[in-house]
Amino acid sequence: MKTRMPTSFIPKTVTVATCAALFISMASFAAPSLQTDADKTSYSMGASIGNYISGQVYNQVELGSAVNVDLVVQGFIDALKDKQQLTDEEVLTYLNQRAEELNAARTLVAEKQMVETKKAGAAFLAENQKKSGVKVTASGLQYEVLNQGSGNKPKAEDVVTVEYVGKLIDGTEFENTVGRKEPTRFALMSVIPGWEEGIKLMPKGAKYRFVIPASLAYGAESVGVIPPESTLVFDVELKNIETPSEMKEIKNKSMMPGHS
């Protein structure tokens, strides 16, 4: 899945104009005639390069770097004809210079996003704790009992089986294990702090909603589609608890003759 950098600080008209210029530049060439497999293969090679260049142009303009699309096209044609106007060393120098500019721009975007995400998370936590039934632990974990169980509660060394749905605070769902054929099973001590603390509060059979601050989740790390400093929301149902002694007994039985 392709992701693009946030664009709130860049006028949309710049991006649109640049993309339009790219299409106009390319439209000046005659439409190809795709008759043979060799024609189609050749065209596919060009299309692949064009898609890559288009992505580069889009990303650089999104980050605020100027791109002259006509000269991008001209440079491509000159290189095909072995008539580059710059030496290979000069090309490398300018590309490295641009790479440094883009890395600096990406850092600024990431820092801005982290600040905004952290601020939004704090506001969400402040509002959520006002809801009836929501409890807050000393660490800042918020939880709500959706369905209370009646079994034992797990300990840190136990292995648990759960079903859960994970969302960002804007409702974006990033994981859903409900209905999977293979159960989601893991050692409780191996998960993020908010999960370890929260699941130890749950009796077997219970279903809780956790609102986990970034400090108890992934902090400043980006994990998949989860941005840095994200507050996370999980609906978790505790299906089963296995103690170390139970797991050892199952393992020993499986090693005895007559067991599979």
C-alpha positions as CSV (number, residue, x, y, z in Angstrom):
1,M,0.0,0.0,0.0
2,K,1.4,3.4,-1.0
3,T,1.5,6.1,1.6
4,R,2.1,9.8,1.0
5,M,3.4,12.5,3.3
6,P,0.9,15.0,4.9
7,T,0.3,18.0,2.6
8,S,-1.4,20.5,4.9
9,F,1.6,22.9,4.6
10,I,1.7,22.9,0.8
11,P,-0.8,24.6,-1.4
12,K,-2.8,22.0,-3.3
13,T,-2.6,24.1,-6.5
14,V,1.2,23.5,-6.7
15,T,0.7,19.8,-6.7
16,V,-2.1,19.9,-9.3
17,A,-0.2,22.3,-11.5
18,T,3.0,20.2,-11.4
19,C,1.1,17.0,-12.3
20,A,-0.8,18.8,-15.0
21,A,2.5,20.0,-16.5
22,L,3.8,16.4,-16.5
23,F,0.8,15.2,-18.5
24,I,1.1,18.2,-20.9
25,S,4.8,17.4,-21.5
26,M,4.2,13.8,-22.2
27,A,1.2,14.5,-24.4
28,S,3.4,16.3,-26.9
29,F,4.7,12.9,-28.0
30,A,2.8,10.9,-30.6
31,A,0.6,8.1,-29.2
32,P,2.4,4.7,-29.6
33,S,1.1,1.9,-31.8
34,L,1.1,-1.3,-29.7
35,Q,0.9,-4.1,-32.3
36,T,3.4,-6.7,-31.3
37,D,4.6,-8.2,-28.0
38,A,7.9,-6.4,-28.5
39,D,5.9,-3.1,-28.8
40,K,4.0,-3.8,-25.7
41,T,7.1,-4.9,-23.7
42,S,8.9,-1.8,-24.9
43,Y,6.0,0.4,-23.9
44,S,5.8,-1.3,-20.5
45,M,9.5,-0.5,-19.9
46,G,8.7,3.2,-20.5
47,A,5.5,3.1,-18.4
48,S,7.4,1.6,-15.5
49,I,10.1,4.3,-15.7
50,G,7.3,7.0,-16.1
51,N,5.5,5.7,-13.0
52,Y,8.6,5.9,-11.0
53,I,9.5,9.4,-12.2
54,S,5.9,10.6,-11.6
55,G,6.1,9.3,-8.0
56,Q,9.4,11.1,-7.4
57,V,8.0,14.3,-8.8
58,Y,4.8,14.1,-6.7
59,N,6.7,13.3,-3.5
60,Q,9.3,16.1,-4.0
61,V,6.6,18.7,-4.7
62,E,4.6,17.5,-1.7
63,L,7.7,18.2,0.4
64,G,8.1,21.7,-1.0
65,S,11.0,21.1,-3.4
66,A,10.8,22.8,-6.9
67,V,10.7,20.5,-9.9
68,N,10.8,21.6,-13.5
69,V,8.9,18.8,-15.2
70,D,9.8,19.9,-18.7
71,L,13.5,19.5,-17.8
72,V,12.8,16.1,-16.1
73,V,11.5,14.9,-19.5
74,Q,14.3,16.6,-21.4
75,G,16.9,14.9,-19.2
76,F,15.3,11.5,-19.7
77,I,15.4,12.0,-23.5
78,D,19.0,13.3,-23.5
79,A,20.1,10.4,-21.5
80,L,18.5,8.0,-24.0
81,K,20.3,9.7,-26.8
82,D,23.6,9.8,-24.9
83,K,23.5,13.6,-25.1
84,Q,23.5,14.6,-21.4
85,Q,24.2,18.3,-20.7
86,L,25.7,17.5,-17.4
87,T,28.4,15.0,-16.5
88,D,27.6,11.9,-14.5
89,E,29.5,13.4,-11.6
90,E,27.5,16.6,-11.8
91,V,24.2,14.6,-11.9
92,L,25.2,12.7,-8.8
93,T,26.2,15.9,-7.0
94,Y,22.8,17.5,-7.7
95,L,20.8,14.4,-6.8
96,N,22.7,14.0,-3.5
97,Q,22.1,17.7,-2.8
98,R,18.3,17.2,-3.4
99,A,18.3,14.0,-1.3
100,E,19.7,16.0,1.7
101,E,17.0,18.7,1.2
102,L,14.3,16.0,1.1
103,N,15.5,14.3,4.2
104,A,15.5,17.6,6.1
105,A,11.9,18.3,4.8
106,R,10.8,14.8,5.8
107,T,12.2,15.3,9.3
108,L,10.3,18.5,9.7
109,V,7.1,16.9,8.5
110,A,7.5,13.9,10.8
111,E,8.2,16.2,13.8
112,K,5.1,18.3,13.0
113,Q,3.0,15.2,12.7
114,M,4.3,13.8,16.0
115,V,3.4,17.1,17.8
116,E,-0.1,17.1,16.3
117,T,-0.7,13.4,17.0
118,K,0.4,13.8,20.6
119,K,-1.8,16.8,21.1
120,A,-4.8,15.0,19.6
121,G,-4.2,12.0,21.7
122,A,-4.0,14.1,24.9
123,A,-7.3,15.7,24.0
124,F,-8.9,12.4,23.3
125,L,-7.8,10.9,26.6
126,A,-9.0,13.9,28.5
127,E,-12.5,13.6,26.9
128,N,-12.7,9.9,27.1
129,Q,-12.0,9.7,30.9
130,K,-15.2,11.8,31.4
131,K,-17.4,9.0,30.0
132,S,-19.4,7.0,32.5
133,G,-17.8,3.6,33.2
134,V,-14.3,4.6,32.2
135,K,-11.6,4.0,34.8
136,V,-8.0,5.4,34.8
137,T,-5.0,3.6,36.3
138,A,-2.0,5.2,37.9
139,S,0.0,4.7,34.7
140,G,-2.7,6.6,32.6
141,L,-4.3,3.5,31.0
142,Q,-8.0,4.0,30.5
143,Y,-10.3,1.0,30.4
144,E,-14.0,0.3,30.2
145,V,-15.8,-3.0,31.0
146,L,-17.9,-4.0,28.0
147,N,-18.7,-7.5,29.3
148,Q,-17.4,-8.8,32.6
149,G,-16.0,-12.3,32.8
150,S,-16.0,-14.7,35.7
151,G,-12.8,-16.6,35.4
152,N,-9.3,-16.1,36.7
153,K,-7.2,-13.2,35.8
154,P,-3.9,-13.7,34.0
155,K,-0.4,-13.1,35.4
156,A,2.6,-11.7,33.6
157,E,4.1,-15.1,32.9
158,D,0.9,-16.6,31.4
159,V,0.0,-17.1,27.8
160,V,-3.3,-15.6,26.7
161,T,-5.7,-16.1,23.8
162,V,-7.6,-13.1,22.7
163,E,-9.7,-11.5,20.0
164,Y,-9.4,-7.8,19.5
165,V,-10.0,-4.8,17.3
166,G,-7.4,-2.0,17.2
167,K,-8.1,1.5,16.1
168,L,-6.6,4.9,15.9
169,I,-8.5,7.7,17.7
170,D,-10.0,8.9,14.4
171,G,-11.6,5.4,14.0
172,T,-9.1,4.0,11.5
173,E,-9.0,0.3,12.1
174,F,-5.4,-1.1,11.9
175,E,-6.0,-4.7,13.0
176,N,-8.9,-7.0,13.6
177,T,-8.5,-10.6,14.7
178,V,-12.2,-11.4,15.3
179,G,-13.3,-14.5,13.5
180,R,-9.8,-15.6,12.5
181,K,-9.4,-19.4,12.1
182,E,-6.1,-19.3,14.1
183,P,-6.5,-17.8,17.6
184,T,-4.3,-14.9,18.6
185,R,-2.1,-16.3,21.4
186,F,0.9,-14.7,23.0
187,A,2.9,-14.5,26.2
188,L,1.5,-11.6,28.2
189,M,5.0,-10.3,29.1
190,S,5.8,-9.9,25.4
191,V,3.2,-7.2,24.5
192,I,3.2,-3.3,24.9
193,P,2.9,-2.1,28.5
194,G,-0.7,-0.9,28.1
195,W,-1.8,-4.4,27.0
196,E,0.2,-6.2,29.7
197,E,-1.3,-4.0,32.4
198,G,-4.8,-4.0,31.0
199,I,-5.2,-7.7,30.3
200,K,-4.1,-8.5,33.8
201,L,-7.2,-6.6,35.0
202,M,-9.5,-8.9,33.0
203,P,-11.2,-12.1,34.2
204,K,-11.3,-14.9,31.6
205,G,-14.3,-14.4,29.3
206,A,-14.3,-10.6,29.8
207,K,-14.3,-8.0,27.1
208,Y,-12.8,-4.6,27.8
209,R,-12.1,-1.4,25.9
210,F,-8.6,0.0,26.4
211,V,-7.6,3.5,25.5
212,I,-3.8,3.4,25.6
213,P,-1.6,6.5,25.7
214,A,1.4,6.5,23.4
215,S,3.7,6.2,26.4
216,L,2.2,2.8,27.1
217,A,2.0,1.8,23.4
218,Y,4.7,2.5,20.8
219,G,5.8,6.0,21.9
220,A,7.8,7.8,19.2
221,E,8.0,4.7,16.9
222,S,6.0,4.3,13.7
223,V,4.5,0.8,13.5
224,G,2.8,-0.1,10.2
225,V,0.0,2.5,9.7
226,I,0.3,3.7,13.3
227,P,1.9,7.1,13.4
228,P,4.4,8.0,16.1
229,E,3.0,9.3,19.4
230,S,-0.4,7.6,18.7
231,T,-3.0,7.0,21.4
232,L,-4.6,3.6,20.6
233,V,-8.1,2.1,21.2
234,F,-8.5,-1.6,21.6
235,D,-11.6,-3.7,22.2
236,V,-10.2,-7.0,23.7
237,E,-12.0,-10.2,24.6
238,L,-10.0,-12.6,26.8
239,K,-10.7,-16.1,25.5
240,N,-8.2,-18.3,27.4
241,I,-5.4,-18.3,29.9
242,E,-2.6,-20.8,30.0
243,T,-0.2,-21.0,33.0
244,P,3.4,-22.2,32.7
245,S,2.5,-25.4,34.5
246,E,-0.4,-26.1,32.2
247,M,1.8,-25.5,29.1
248,K,4.5,-27.8,30.5
249,E,2.0,-30.6,31.2
250,I,0.6,-30.3,27.6
251,K,4.1,-30.4,26.2
252,N,5.1,-33.5,28.3
253,K,1.9,-35.4,27.2
254,S,2.6,-34.7,23.5
255,M,6.0,-36.3,23.9
256,M,4.6,-39.5,25.4
257,P,3.9,-42.6,23.2
258,G,0.3,-42.7,22.1
259,H,-0.2,-38.9,22.1
260,S,-0.1,-36.7,19.0
